[in-house]
Amino acid sequence: MADALKAEGNKAFSAKDYPTAIEKFSQAIGIEPENHILFSNRSAVYAAQAEYQKALDDAEKAISIKPDWSKGHARKGAAYKGLGDLLAAHDAYEEALKIEPENAQAKSGFSAVQRAINAEATADGVEGDPSAGLGGMFNDPALYQKLANNPKTAPLLADAEFMAKLKKIQQNPNSVGEEIRDPRFLSVMSVLLGIDMNFGGEGPSQDSPMPDAKPAAQQQPKKEPTPEPEPEDEEALAKKKAKEAGDAEKKIGNDFYKKKEFDQAIEHYEKAWELHKDITYLNNLGAAKFEKGDYPGAIEACQKAVEEGRDLRADFKTMAKAFTRIGSTHEKLGDLTQAIEFYNKSLMEHRTPETLTKLRNAEKTKKSAETTAYVDPAEAEKARELGQQKFQEGNWPAAVDAFTEMVKRAPEDPRGYSNRAAALIKLLAFPQALTDCDEATKRDPKFIRAYMRKGAALVAMKEYNRALDTFTVAAEHDDGTHAREIEQQQQKCLDAQFSARAGETEQQTMERIQSDPEIMSILQDPVMQSILQQAKSDPAALQEHMQNPQVRIKIQKLMAAGVIRMGR
């Protein structure tokens, strides 16, 4: 649900439908209030609407949830910049770059704030070179792209002398005063500031195209030169090549993995990690070792992925996969406690149905194993004897505790449940007693004592019809040993019902019957309708039908309810 709402919010934000984006992100936050990404995304929407205080509040919340997330600090910087607090924005962007030095968004924001601070300092007349504030604009991350896109400045990128001067200004913005006399830098500043800085009106500069002699209507449109791509530095190129080489090794490893040639797959995954630090390679290495049966090696690889991933600011989904695989390996080794621990760690990084299912199954298996390990018939017998002793002493809570221990020690023995039901009835805990009686008869359908105790609990609850049904079931399973006791209990139920309706008028009886779903069900039974119709003309036939136990109990219920009244 939260992921789906987040996707809808992102889509709305891309379409600049900001109210919808805020609505979707807010709904997602309601489902996952500790998801830092949702607050970060909503902060971006608020900033786009110039609601900078709300943007700041959401950025602060994202940081409080995940302090080491650089994008949260970058959002904070953007919000402070919008509020006009440039120093706070500077600090926020600086913190983002400390966490993730290559964060392009933070670098761009940091540079923009620096330029704004320098411009303010120049406007306020600070001591020093008044042109120093202009030097900051030459550190614009998009500088080379802007110069390449402009026909006036594109040729300058191939001018070694100019590029040397530009590098000097970038390294020391205060040196801009020395170079500002060079008209080429006026052209560059025109492009960066978007204004014409060719003052003096003495005609076109050396970089301007000469006027065409033909009338304007006959002039051909001048073709814009194709901008040169911004040159990449050596470090960036090295990283790019290393990643390409690492991905190539990973692909070879994947091919071997699919063919179940795990030793070769492991070799290539290890080589991929040596070439480029991406914890996906370590996760794949762990998977290959798992399939090979090298479980300690699988755990070691995935633990390394977690440790390296923290330093590399790896994606939380990739981190979650590492934790899940560690959990799966521990489960394979039979250590369910560790498996459950790592499944929970995975879900804290990123929730997936697959990992949640693994966790639930591991918890269920662990509980079942603990229950089985606790079974001990000898200890169960000791608990039963203690329970009987406490019951006879009238210490019902202690009896319940003792019989509970018996149930744990011998979960398939119906006596533990039945005996605990007897103690619960003494404590007037009738619903719990009913549950225990059902557990006892589930284990032994012929355990008559459990039926009798259930019936007694139902009588105490004044649910006489259910009690009669329980005694009927007991009679069906009885071998004749408890027949007299069962009939006595049935008669007690009927007498209690007769007593309960004593003094009723016919109108009151009719209203009660119509509000009793069980009595109405009996009356709507076609077989019972036929029997009752026959009894109207031949009352003696009713006695014959009562030879059937099922019919007899229904007729008794109707008599107890006042539907059938025997004449004198």
RODO-2510 file (C-alpha; in nm, 4 decimals, decimal comma):
residues 568
     n   res          X          Y          Z
     1     m     0,0000     0,0000     0,0000
     2     a     0,2683     0,2525     0,1036
     3     d     0,4882     0,1708    -0,1974
     4     a     0,1929     0,2098    -0,4333
     5     l     0,0993     0,5470    -0,2812
     6     k     0,4631     0,6598    -0,3024
     7     a     0,4714     0,5700    -0,6727
     8     e     0,1511     0,7699    -0,7301
     9     g     0,2993     1,0644    -0,5400
    10     n     0,6170     1,0542    -0,7514
    11     k     0,4084     1,0448    -1,0683
    12     a     0,2001     1,3429    -0,9568
    13     f     0,5162     1,5361    -0,8621
    14     s     0,6666     1,4738    -1,2073
    15     a     0,3442     1,6078    -1,3606
    16     k     0,3663     1,9127    -1,1265
    17     d     0,0358     1,8117    -0,9670
    18     y     0,1614     1,9140    -0,6246
    19     p    -0,1655     1,8881    -0,4217
    20     t    -0,2110     1,5275    -0,5357
    21     a     0,1533     1,4479    -0,4664
    22     i     0,1227     1,5809    -0,1091
    23     e    -0,2002     1,3846    -0,0579
    24     k    -0,0425     1,0563    -0,1736
    25     f     0,2757     1,0996     0,0299
    26     s     0,0702     1,1929     0,3379
    27     q    -0,1428     0,8783     0,2995
    28     a     0,1716     0,6676     0,2654
    29     i     0,3155     0,8289     0,5810
    30     g    -0,0003     0,7277     0,7654
    31     i     0,0806     0,3650     0,6791
    32     e     0,4578     0,3814     0,7331
    33     p     0,5259     0,6728     0,9727
    34     e     0,8935     0,5742     1,0096
    35     n     0,9749     0,5756     0,6364
    36     h     1,2275     0,8585     0,5912
    37     i     1,1923     0,8581     0,2115
    38     l     0,8241     0,9558     0,2300
    39     f     0,9009     1,2643     0,4425
    40     s     1,1881     1,3553     0,2079
    41     n     0,9650     1,3305    -0,0988
    42     r     0,6928     1,5412     0,0612
    43     s     0,9571     1,7980     0,1601
    44     a     1,0531     1,8278    -0,2073
    45     v     0,6879     1,8897    -0,3041
    46     y     0,6467     2,1583    -0,0379
    47     a     0,9668     2,3255    -0,1593
    48     a     0,8344     2,3216    -0,5171
    49     q     0,5261     2,5079    -0,3900
    50     a     0,7470     2,7552    -0,1965
    51     e     0,6061     2,6256     0,1334
    52     y     0,9555     2,6216     0,2771
    53     q     0,8679     2,5927     0,6466
    54     k     0,6707     2,2743     0,5801
    55     a     0,9549     2,1537     0,3596
    56     l     1,1970     2,2140     0,6485
    57     d     0,9732     2,0298     0,8979
    58     d     0,9577     1,7225     0,6727
    59     a     1,3322     1,7321     0,6065
    60     e     1,3998     1,7466     0,9814
    61     k     1,1680     1,4467     1,0324
    62     a     1,3486     1,2469     0,7610
    63     i     1,6838     1,3232     0,9269
    64     s     1,5542     1,2249     1,2732
    65     i     1,4517     0,8851     1,1325
    66     k     1,7756     0,8302     0,9359
    67     p     2,0501     1,0751     1,0434
    68     d     2,3091     0,9316     0,8036
    69     w     2,0986     0,9888     0,4909
    70     s     2,2589     1,2645     0,2826
    71     k     1,9469     1,3461     0,0798
    72     g     1,7607     1,4429     0,3987
    73     h     2,0278     1,7047     0,4778
    74     a     2,0144     1,8266     0,1159
    75     r     1,6356     1,8724     0,1488
    76     k     1,7005     2,0680     0,4671
    77     g     1,9479     2,2890     0,2823
    78     a     1,6963     2,3593     0,0059
    79     a     1,4297     2,4522     0,2617
    80     y     1,6619     2,6887     0,4503
    81     k     1,7685     2,8493     0,1225
    82     g     1,4041     2,9101     0,0362
    83     l     1,3502     3,0655     0,3813
    84     g     1,6472     3,2970     0,3172
    85     d     1,8716     3,1500     0,5886
    86     l     2,1809     3,1012     0,3719
    87     l     2,4154     3,0135     0,6571
    88     a     2,1867     2,7333     0,7812
    89     a     2,1481     2,6137     0,4221
    90     h     2,5276     2,6168     0,3830
    91     d     2,5670     2,4012     0,6963
    92     a     2,2974     2,1554     0,5856
    93     y     2,4512     2,1054     0,2402
    94     e     2,7943     2,0729     0,3975
    95     e     2,6636     1,7952     0,6258
    96     a     2,5112     1,6183     0,3241
    97     l     2,8479     1,6252     0,1458
    98     k     3,0264     1,4908     0,4525
    99     i     2,7982     1,1869     0,4417
   100     e     2,8028     1,1470     0,0619
   101     p     3,0747     1,3548    -0,1107
   102     e     2,9534     1,2602    -0,4602
   103     n     2,5917     1,3638    -0,4055
   104     a     2,5286     1,5799    -0,7142
   105     q     2,2204     1,7460    -0,5672
   106     a     2,4087     1,8483    -0,2532
   107     k     2,7101     1,9711    -0,4538
   108     s     2,4926     2,1854    -0,6771
   109     g     2,2991     2,3295    -0,3816
   110     f     2,6172     2,3939    -0,1863
   111     s     2,7723     2,5844    -0,4777
   112     a     2,4573     2,7903    -0,5294
   113     v     2,4453     2,8873    -0,1607
   114     q     2,8142     2,9798    -0,1649
   115     r     2,7570     3,2067    -0,4640
   116     a     2,4615     3,3684    -0,2913
   117     i     2,6645     3,4250     0,0273
   118     n     2,9512     3,5743    -0,1754
   119     a     2,7100     3,8002    -0,3628
   120     e     2,5614     3,9242    -0,0340
   121     a     2,9070     3,9863     0,1042
   122     t     2,9988     4,1926    -0,2031
   123     a     2,6746     4,3889    -0,1852
   124     d     2,7400     4,4690     0,1826
   125     g     3,0891     4,6062     0,1013
   126     v     3,3032     4,3595     0,2902
   127     e     3,6733     4,4313     0,3118
   128     g     3,8991     4,2802     0,0479
   129     d     3,8669     4,2430    -0,3265
   130     p     3,5151     4,3584    -0,4274
   131     s     3,5278     4,1278    -0,7269
   132     a     3,5893     3,8201    -0,5090
   133     g     3,2177     3,7458    -0,4871
   134     l     3,2093     3,7032    -0,8653
   135     g     3,4608     3,4215    -0,8501
   136     g     3,2077     3,1858    -0,6950
   137     m     2,9972     3,1712    -1,0127
   138     f     3,2822     2,9937    -1,1932
   139     n     3,2290     2,6897    -0,9653
   140     d     2,8820     2,6290    -1,1128
   141     p     2,8570     2,2460    -1,1669
   142     a     2,6939     2,3097    -1,5045
   143     l     2,9577     2,5644    -1,6123
   144     y     3,1135     2,3617    -1,8949
   145     q     2,7762     2,2534    -2,0304
   146     k     2,6524     2,6144    -2,0392
   147     l     2,9685     2,7301    -2,2167
   148     a     2,9454     2,4457    -2,4709
   149     n     2,5806     2,5264    -2,5459
   150     n     2,6545     2,8923    -2,6319
   151     p     2,8085     2,9606    -2,9766
   152     k     3,0082     3,2559    -2,8365
   153     t     3,1788     3,0578    -2,5628
   154     a     3,1951     2,7033    -2,7073
   155     p     3,5335     2,7676    -2,8846
   156     l     3,6869     2,8771    -2,5533
   157     l     3,6810     2,5168    -2,4262
   158     a     3,9530     2,4342    -2,6813
   159     d     4,1656     2,7373    -2,5814
   160     a     4,4413     2,6063    -2,3487
   161     e     4,5349     2,9545    -2,2212
   162     f     4,1745     3,0400    -2,1346
   163     m     4,1153     2,7022    -1,9654
   164     a     4,4265     2,7516    -1,7487
   165     k     4,2948     3,0904    -1,6326
   166     l     3,9519     2,9415    -1,5662
   167     k     4,1030     2,6617    -1,3534
   168     k     4,2985     2,9264    -1,1582
   169     i     3,9779     3,1199    -1,0757
   170     q     3,7978     2,7996    -0,9759
   171     q     4,0794     2,7134    -0,7348
   172     n     4,1039     3,0696    -0,6002
   173     p     3,7875     3,2801    -0,6585
   174     n     3,9678     3,5903    -0,5283
   175     s     4,1916     3,5850    -0,8376
   176     v     3,8981     3,6823    -1,0597
   177     g     4,0026     4,0466    -1,0261
   178     e     4,3247     3,9735    -1,2143
   179     e     4,1520     3,8083    -1,5071
   180     i     3,8338     4,0168    -1,5331
   181     r     4,0013     4,2469    -1,7863
   182     d     4,0153     3,9588    -2,0350
   183     p     3,7091     4,0173    -2,2611
   184     r     3,6653     3,6400    -2,2904
   185     f     3,5641     3,6287    -1,9238
   186     l     3,3037     3,8980    -1,9855
   187     s     3,1513     3,6648    -2,2462
   188     v     3,1557     3,3774    -1,9950
   189     m     2,9907     3,5923    -1,7270
   190     s     2,7273     3,7026    -1,9795
   191     v     2,6374     3,3367    -2,0359
   192     l     2,6349     3,2501    -1,6641
   193     l     2,4347     3,5576    -1,5589
   194     g     2,2101     3,5669    -1,8657
   195     i     2,2803     3,9358    -1,9351
   196     d     2,4837     4,1351    -2,1938
   197     m     2,8078     4,2588    -2,0362
   198     n     2,9620     4,4141    -2,3548
   199     f     2,9576     4,7733    -2,2291
   200     g     3,0815     5,0762    -2,4247
   201     g     2,8850     5,0425    -2,7506
   202     e     3,1943     5,0320    -2,9757
   203     g     3,0592     4,7628    -3,1987
   204     p     3,0614     4,3864    -3,1766
   205     s     3,3216     4,2091    -2,9676
   206     q     3,5816     3,9841    -3,1235
   207     d     3,3621     3,6830    -3,0396
   208     s     3,0470     3,8266    -3,2019
   209     p     2,9539     3,7230    -3,5576
   210     m     2,9937     3,9988    -3,8223
   211     p     2,6721     4,1474    -3,9612
   212     d     2,5419     3,9836    -4,2765
   213     a     2,5328     4,2160    -4,5786
   214     k     2,2094     4,0619    -4,7040
   215     p     1,8689     4,1961    -4,5934
   216     a     1,7272     4,0233    -4,2886
   217     a     1,4551     3,8549    -4,4956
   218     q     1,7191     3,6888    -4,7164
   219     q     1,9505     3,5776    -4,4375
   220     q     1,9789     3,2025    -4,3804
   221     p     1,9296     3,0894    -4,0187
   222     k     2,2655     3,0163    -3,8665
   223     k     2,3070     2,6556    -3,7557
   224     e     2,3838     2,6227    -3,3873
   225     p     2,7031     2,4231    -3,3236
   226     t     2,6613     2,0878    -3,1528
   227     p     2,7736     2,1400    -2,7920
   228     e     3,0685     1,9344    -2,6799
   229     p     2,9967     1,7052    -2,3838
   230     e     3,1444     1,8200    -2,0558
   231     p     3,4785     1,6420    -2,0087
   232     e     3,4884     1,3859    -1,7304
   233     d     3,7756     1,3949    -1,4839
   234     e     4,0141     1,1028    -1,4595
   235     e     3,8718     0,9779    -1,1296
   236     a     3,5158     0,9679    -1,2644
   237     l     3,6320     0,7867    -1,5780
   238     a     3,8213     0,5324    -1,3669
   239     k     3,5134     0,4645    -1,1532
   240     k     3,2974     0,4277    -1,4594
   241     k     3,5372     0,1781    -1,6177
   242     a     3,5685    -0,0151    -1,2899
   243     k     3,1900    -0,0432    -1,2633
   244     e     3,1595    -0,1621    -1,6219
   245     a     3,4290    -0,4240    -1,5602
   246     g     3,2658    -0,5334    -1,2348
   247     d     2,9217    -0,5645    -1,3969
   248     a     3,0758    -0,7706    -1,6772
   249     e     3,2239    -1,0137    -1,4223
   250     k     2,8908    -1,0269    -1,2377
   251     k     2,7121    -1,1182    -1,5608
   252     i     2,9555    -1,4045    -1,6224
   253     g     2,9021    -1,5160    -1,2626
   254     n     2,5246    -1,5066    -1,3095
   255     d     2,5519    -1,7282    -1,6159
   256     f     2,7519    -1,9870    -1,4191
   257     y     2,5056    -1,9579    -1,1278
   258     k     2,2115    -2,0383    -1,3560
   259     k     2,3978    -2,3474    -1,4769
   260     k     2,4588    -2,4432    -1,1095
   261     e     2,8345    -2,4178    -1,1623
   262     f     2,8793    -2,2417    -0,8290
   263     d     3,2602    -2,2560    -0,7975
   264     q     3,3012    -2,0638    -1,1230
   265     a     3,0248    -1,8223    -1,0233
   266     i     3,1994    -1,7556    -0,6901
   267     e     3,5266    -1,6857    -0,8699
   268     h     3,3708    -1,4197    -1,0937
   269     y     3,1690    -1,2559    -0,8147
   270     e     3,4879    -1,2213    -0,6088
   271     k     3,6669    -1,0692    -0,9080
   272     a     3,3770    -0,8275    -0,9621
   273     w     3,4131    -0,7076    -0,6009
   274     e     3,7880    -0,6585    -0,6461
   275     l     3,7239    -0,4414    -0,9527
   276     h     3,4415    -0,2299    -0,8114
   277     k     3,2877    -0,1953    -0,4646
   278     d     2,9202    -0,2784    -0,5149
   279     i     2,7624    -0,4942    -0,2429
   280     t     2,5326    -0,6541    -0,5008
   281     y     2,8364    -0,8622    -0,5960
   282     l     2,8779    -0,9736    -0,2338
   283     n     2,5089    -1,0620    -0,2098
   284     n     2,5440    -1,2751    -0,5231
   285     l     2,8578    -1,4322    -0,3758
   286     g     2,6613    -1,5233    -0,0646
   287     a     2,3840    -1,6774    -0,2771
   288     a     2,6339    -1,8927    -0,4696
   289     k     2,8001    -2,0149    -0,1493
   290     f     2,4573    -2,0899    -0,0006
   291     e     2,3604    -2,3045    -0,2991
   292     k     2,6982    -2,4763    -0,2871
   293     g     2,6365    -2,5672     0,0781
   294     d     2,9090    -2,3434     0,2189
   295     y     2,6852    -2,1877     0,4836
   296     p     2,9567    -2,0223     0,6971
   297     g     3,0981    -1,8719     0,3761
   298     a     2,7524    -1,7441     0,2754
   299     i     2,7080    -1,5743     0,6140
   300     e     3,0569    -1,4222     0,5940
   301     a     2,9942    -1,2791     0,2443
   302     c     2,6596    -1,1257     0,3392
   303     q     2,7915    -0,9848     0,6680
   304     k     3,0687    -0,8200     0,4687
   305     a     2,7996    -0,6788     0,2368
   306     v     2,6257    -0,5236     0,5390
   307     e     2,9482    -0,3770     0,6822
   308     e     3,0705    -0,2405     0,3483
   309     g     2,7212    -0,1261     0,2574
   310     r     2,7089     0,1080     0,5569
   311     d     3,0293     0,2785     0,4458
   312     l     2,9211     0,2888     0,0804
   313     r     2,5729     0,4271     0,1620
   314     a     2,4220     0,1324    -0,0221
   315     d     2,0559     0,1201    -0,1184
   316     f     1,8414    -0,0024     0,1730
   317     k     1,6756    -0,2653    -0,0480
   318     t     2,0140    -0,4200    -0,1245
   319     m     2,1014    -0,4137     0,2458
   320     a     1,7722    -0,5877     0,3240
   321     k     1,8593    -0,8688     0,0802
   322     a     2,1882    -0,9271     0,2620
   323     f     2,0120    -0,9550     0,5985
   324     t     1,7478    -1,1897     0,4536
   325     r     2,0128    -1,4199     0,3096
   326     i     2,1950    -1,4325     0,6446
   327     g     1,8634    -1,5251     0,8075
   328     s     1,7949    -1,7976     0,5486
   329     t     2,1412    -1,9445     0,6054
   330     h     2,0962    -1,9547     0,9833
   331     e     1,7585    -2,1224     0,9317
   332     k     1,9246    -2,3802     0,7078
   333     l     2,1761    -2,4436     0,9883
   334     g     1,8873    -2,4933     1,2326
   335     d     1,9528    -2,1752     1,4327
   336     l     1,6016    -2,0308     1,4260
   337     t     1,6760    -1,7667     1,6905
   338     q     1,9440    -1,6082     1,4703
   339     a     1,7275    -1,6515     1,1601
   340     i     1,4409    -1,4594     1,3225
   341     e     1,6808    -1,1856     1,4366
   342     f     1,8170    -1,1270     1,0848
   343     y     1,4739    -1,1468     0,9194
   344     n     1,3635    -0,8674     1,1526
   345     k     1,6745    -0,6640     1,0644
   346     s     1,5922    -0,7070     0,6962
   347     l     1,2353    -0,5855     0,7480
   348     m     1,3654    -0,2782     0,9300
   349     e     1,5593    -0,1872     0,6142
   350     h     1,2849    -0,2741     0,3648
   351     r     0,9615    -0,4710     0,4056
   352     t     0,8893    -0,7392     0,1464
   353     p     0,6187    -1,0105     0,1513
   354     e     0,8837    -1,2787     0,0922
   355     t     1,0912    -1,1893     0,3997
   356     l     0,7788    -1,1413     0,6121
   357     t     0,6645    -1,4918     0,5176
   358     k     1,0084    -1,6322     0,6062
   359     l     0,9884    -1,4619     0,9462
   360     r     0,6387    -1,5944     1,0225
   361     n     0,7340    -1,9497     0,9210
   362     a     1,0533    -1,9394     1,1279
   363     e     0,8628    -1,8136     1,4327
   364     k     0,6015    -2,0865     1,3904
   365     t     0,8653    -2,3583     1,3499
   366     k     1,0579    -2,2319     1,6532
   367     k     0,7467    -2,2292     1,8682
   368     s     0,6533    -2,5799     1,7557
   369     a     1,0053    -2,7060     1,8274
   370     e     1,0038    -2,5503     2,1741
   371     t     0,6639    -2,7075     2,2493
   372     t     0,7826    -3,0503     2,1350
   373     a     1,1042    -3,0221     2,3367
   374     y     0,8994    -2,9412     2,6485
   375     v     0,6863    -3,2568     2,6264
   376     d     0,7575    -3,4948     2,9163
   377     p     0,4934    -3,7546     3,0252
   378     a     0,6547    -3,8044     3,3672
   379     e     0,6503    -3,4309     3,4434
   380     a     0,2928    -3,4140     3,3097
   381     e     0,1804    -3,6767     3,5622
   382     k     0,3446    -3,4821     3,8456
   383     a     0,1600    -3,1688     3,7353
   384     r    -0,1718    -3,3610     3,7184
   385     e    -0,1305    -3,4925     4,0747
   386     l    -0,0440    -3,1427     4,1996
   387     g    -0,3480    -2,9992     4,0197
   388     q    -0,5813    -3,2539     4,1776
   389     q    -0,4362    -3,1797     4,5193
   390     k    -0,4890    -2,8035     4,4768
   391     f    -0,8403    -2,8657     4,3415
   392     q    -0,9348    -3,0709     4,6484
   393     e    -0,7929    -2,7991     4,8724
   394     g    -1,0141    -2,5453     4,6970
   395     n    -0,7155    -2,3506     4,5638
   396     w    -0,8619    -2,3059     4,2134
   397     p    -0,5969    -2,0637     4,0705
   398     a    -0,3141    -2,2985     4,1760
   399     a    -0,5069    -2,5889     4,0247
   400     v    -0,5372    -2,3993     3,6943
   401     d    -0,1594    -2,3334     3,6960
   402     a    -0,0796    -2,6998     3,7640
   403     f    -0,3140    -2,8284     3,4915
   404     t    -0,1707    -2,5691     3,2496
   405     e     0,1743    -2,7161     3,3141
   406     m     0,0259    -3,0608     3,2460
   407     v    -0,1133    -2,9384     2,9126
   408     k     0,2326    -2,8091     2,8119
   409     r     0,4023    -3,1313     2,9167
   410     a     0,1403    -3,3555     2,7515
   411     p    -0,0466    -3,1485     2,4888
   412     e    -0,2277    -3,4536     2,3462
   413     d    -0,3663    -3,5797     2,6802
   414     p    -0,7351    -3,4732     2,7045
   415     r    -0,7323    -3,4985     3,0841
   416     g    -0,5212    -3,1845     3,1224
   417     y    -0,7752    -2,9713     2,9343
   418     s    -1,0767    -3,1315     3,1037
   419     n    -0,9289    -3,0925     3,4516
   420     r    -0,8375    -2,7311     3,3862
   421     a    -1,1945    -2,6697     3,2656
   422     a    -1,3258    -2,8009     3,5986
   423     a    -1,1049    -2,5539     3,7892
   424     l    -1,2042    -2,2681     3,5550
   425     i    -1,5730    -2,3384     3,6163
   426     k    -1,5072    -2,2988     3,9883
   427     l    -1,3540    -1,9585     3,9080
   428     l    -1,6643    -1,8737     3,6937
   429     a    -1,4388    -1,8441     3,3852
   430     f    -1,6986    -2,0180     3,1687
   431     p    -1,5820    -1,9166     2,8151
   432     q    -1,2286    -2,0431     2,8857
   433     a    -1,3718    -2,3618     3,0322
   434     l    -1,5743    -2,4214     2,7137
   435     t    -1,2586    -2,3837     2,5032
   436     d    -1,0735    -2,6387     2,7177
   437     c    -1,3608    -2,8875     2,6939
   438     d    -1,3574    -2,8581     2,3153
   439     e    -0,9790    -2,9164     2,3124
   440     a    -1,0256    -3,2291     2,5223
   441     t    -1,2968    -3,3787     2,2975
   442     k    -1,0945    -3,2860     1,9894
   443     r    -0,8209    -3,5150     2,1174
   444     d    -1,0644    -3,7863     2,2336
   445     p    -1,4226    -3,7647     2,1005
   446     k    -1,5288    -4,0306     2,3545
   447     f    -1,4036    -3,8370     2,6560
   448     i    -1,7490    -3,8078     2,8187
   449     r    -1,6270    -3,6147     3,1241
   450     a    -1,5328    -3,3183     2,9004
   451     y    -1,8841    -3,3117     2,7476
   452     m    -2,0407    -3,3159     3,0943
   453     r    -1,8233    -3,0267     3,2111
   454     k    -1,9029    -2,8276     2,9005
   455     g    -2,2726    -2,8842     2,9568
   456     a    -2,2381    -2,7734     3,3199
   457     a    -2,0650    -2,4507     3,2087
   458     l    -2,3416    -2,3804     2,9559
   459     v    -2,6117    -2,4375     3,2193
   460     a    -2,4314    -2,1898     3,4463
   461     m    -2,4355    -1,9440     3,1539
   462     k    -2,8122    -2,0139     3,1138
   463     e    -2,7544    -2,1367     2,7574
   464     y    -2,9842    -2,4339     2,8049
   465     n    -3,0348    -2,5282     2,4411
   466     r    -2,6587    -2,5465     2,3804
   467     a    -2,6248    -2,7504     2,6991
   468     l    -2,8905    -2,9958     2,5767
   469     d    -2,7050    -3,0302     2,2454
   470     t    -2,3810    -3,1025     2,4324
   471     f    -2,5443    -3,3737     2,6450
   472     t    -2,6978    -3,5241     2,3288
   473     v    -2,3509    -3,5478     2,1696
   474     a    -2,2228    -3,7064     2,4911
   475     a    -2,5009    -3,9675     2,4714
   476     e    -2,4039    -4,0491     2,1107
   477     h    -2,0442    -4,1257     2,2176
   478     d    -2,1348    -4,2982     2,5469
   479     d    -2,1170    -4,6756     2,5753
   480     g    -2,3935    -4,6769     2,8355
   481     t    -2,1697    -4,6083     3,1327
   482     h    -2,2864    -4,2491     3,1740
   483     a    -2,6419    -4,2813     3,0363
   484     r    -2,8175    -4,2142     3,3670
   485     e    -2,5986    -3,9116     3,4457
   486     i    -2,6558    -3,7682     3,0984
   487     e    -3,0368    -3,8059     3,1263
   488     q    -3,0302    -3,6383     3,4676
   489     q    -2,8381    -3,3415     3,3280
   490     q    -3,0760    -3,3136     3,0325
   491     q    -3,3732    -3,3100     3,2687
   492     k    -3,2062    -3,0391     3,4798
   493     c    -3,1762    -2,8280     3,1671
   494     l    -3,5417    -2,8758     3,0812
   495     d    -3,6512    -2,8006     3,4374
   496     a    -3,4409    -2,4840     3,4361
   497     q    -3,6060    -2,3762     3,1119
   498     f    -3,9527    -2,4445     3,2503
   499     s    -3,8696    -2,2439     3,5613
   500     a    -3,7318    -1,9562     3,3560
   501     r    -4,0636    -1,9115     3,1705
   502     a    -4,2902    -1,9635     3,4701
   503     g    -4,5592    -1,6980     3,4885
   504     e    -4,5263    -1,5920     3,1236
   505     t    -4,8360    -1,4939     2,9304
   506     e    -4,8975    -1,6492     2,5899
   507     q    -4,8024    -1,3163     2,4291
   508     q    -4,4714    -1,3062     2,6170
   509     t    -4,4018    -1,6667     2,5255
   510     m    -4,4697    -1,5932     2,1582
   511     e    -4,2349    -1,2941     2,1589
   512     r    -3,9595    -1,4972     2,3252
   513     i    -4,0003    -1,7858     2,0804
   514     q    -3,9819    -1,5520     1,7809
   515     s    -3,6611    -1,3980     1,9115
   516     d    -3,4953    -1,7375     1,9716
   517     p    -3,3129    -1,8368     1,6470
   518     e    -3,2654    -2,1996     1,7541
   519     i    -3,6348    -2,2577     1,8326
   520     m    -3,7333    -2,0876     1,5064
   521     s    -3,4871    -2,3135     1,3202
   522     i    -3,6520    -2,6235     1,4688
   523     l    -3,9988    -2,4952     1,3755
   524     q    -3,8838    -2,4311     1,0158
   525     d    -3,7440    -2,7850     0,9804
   526     p    -3,9758    -2,9685     0,7304
   527     v    -3,9405    -3,2985     0,9229
   528     m    -4,0376    -3,1334     1,2528
   529     q    -4,3255    -2,9519     1,0844
   530     s    -4,4593    -3,2875     0,9653
   531     i    -4,4212    -3,4435     1,3137
   532     l    -4,5953    -3,1502     1,4849
   533     q    -4,8792    -3,1554     1,2307
   534     q    -4,9304    -3,5261     1,2940
   535     a    -4,9243    -3,4718     1,6742
   536     k    -5,2182    -3,2307     1,6497
   537     s    -5,4497    -3,5115     1,5430
   538     d    -5,2664    -3,7971     1,7155
   539     p    -5,0837    -3,6896     2,0334
   540     a    -4,9692    -4,0466     2,0941
   541     a    -4,7612    -4,0311     1,7736
   542     l    -4,5402    -3,7735     1,9439
   543     q    -4,4270    -4,0355     2,1959
   544     e    -4,3319    -4,2715     1,9140
   545     h    -4,1231    -4,0048     1,7442
   546     m    -3,9420    -3,9351     2,0705
   547     q    -3,7841    -4,2793     2,0490
   548     n    -3,5410    -4,1118     1,8047
   549     p    -3,2777    -3,9306     2,0214
   550     q    -3,2358    -3,6468     1,7710
   551     v    -3,6091    -3,5860     1,7436
   552     r    -3,6563    -3,6292     2,1192
   553     i    -3,4146    -3,3500     2,2088
   554     k    -3,5820    -3,1140     1,9597
   555     i    -3,9277    -3,1924     2,1000
   556     q    -3,7930    -3,1409     2,4520
   557     k    -3,6564    -2,8012     2,3507
   558     l    -3,9927    -2,7028     2,2043
   559     m    -4,1681    -2,8171     2,5238
   560     a    -3,9208    -2,6278     2,7426
   561     a    -3,9681    -2,3179     2,5300
   562     g    -4,3468    -2,3422     2,5609
   563     v    -4,4172    -2,4206     2,1969
   564     i    -4,5662    -2,7605     2,2897
   565     r    -4,7885    -2,7706     2,5937
   566     m    -4,9169    -3,1062     2,7109
   567     g    -5,2841    -3,1077     2,7962
   568     r    -5,4290    -3,2502     3,1129
***
